[in-house]
Structures are given as C-alpha cells and as structure tokens.
C-alpha cells in the first residue's frame, strides 16, 4: 500500500513482488524522461530513460511506460529486491529548456523481507 | 572509470560566510550541471555549463550564487554571504554534451549546513 511520510509518498512492497511507481509530469513539451534511484546519503543513480517518441522501454528488471495523453510516466520493477529500497525520482526535459532536468517529488520504496 | 566526484562531502559554515563547492566531472564529459536538493524533495536545477561557458544559469536563486568552469573540466560553485536557507545538498552532474538522450550522471553531493 501507499502512505505519506516526510513529504514523500511511500510504497511498501514484499520482496519478490513487482513494484509500480507512478509519476505525473508537468510539461507537454517535454521530449525526454528519466528515472533515477537515490539511496540515503548518495546522489541520484540513473536507472532508465525514454524518449517521447516511444511509449515503452525495457531494461534489466525495469520497464518504463510513457503515456503522453495524460502526461504520466511509470516505472515497473520486477521481482523487487531489498537493494531496490530507495527514493525514486522521475525527471523530464522540457524541449525548449535545453538540457536541464525538472524532477518530480519522489517516491520512497520500502522492500519488506 | 571514475564517476563524478564532489568535495567536500560536508560543509558547515556560519551565516554570512563565503563557501566554495567543487565538482570533478567524468573524464570526457563536456556538459556539467549543478542542482540543489532540499530534504524530501527532488533536485532543482541551478546552472549548466557546456565547455567553459554557462549555457543556462536560470536556476541560480540570486546574485550570491556564482559558478565557474575555467578549463572546461572542474567546476566550482561559489556562495557569498551564506544564509540559513542555503542549507541543502548541492549535486553536480555531468554528461557527454549532446542533446538527444544525453544522460546526466550525478555525484554524491555536498551537504551544506549554514548555522
């Protein structure tokens, strides 16, 4: 289930289950989207990206889905592991804004053994 | 190879003091970015360098903040007359410098605390 704490929504997942993290982005002109994982005390770590001319992209254990109609991005993690516990951020790159990224508020994922 | 490095990892200073934060990008990356992250929030863009020049400094909050990258590699973020509201984690990222799918790789950040 989901709960809110420390300004971050939290997703609690049983180890081995699949996780789905959702993100609503703000700018319909954004042409590139990225998911980052951030562990406590560390910088954001790149997970997977997707361009606006795609609606799905798969990596190792992760899949990103893009729905431009409703400006929605999701990250699916298969067979969630304890090492997946972290805060996950989606980021968008508005097309007219050069290379700078705009980050969402983040979702905390807690993996229960 | 080595990732983005930032020094110091932690900096505690007093209100009104001047601080410098350093970023060493990944070798060969021509683009360098500074972001600021407050507790419980996503990173916020400050400034972006392509080579030695600041291509976009629209995120700098005021003129107390300044960044340089004189030789197109290492960058220094400078904050004058620090205020308690400047307390945050300052993140640096670098990328190859293209436009399409130009992945930004982040360093560990510098945690700045202004007392």
Interface residues (C-beta under 8 A of the other chain):
Chain A: X6 X7 X8 X32 X34 X36 X41 X42 X43 X44 X45 X46 X49 X51 X89 X91 X97 X98 X99 X100 X101 X102 X103 X104 X105 X106
Chain B: X4 X31 X33 X35 X39 X40 X41 X42 X43 X44 X45 X48 X55 X56 X58 X59 X91 X93 X95 X99 X100 X101 X102 X103 X104 X105 X106 X107 X108 X109
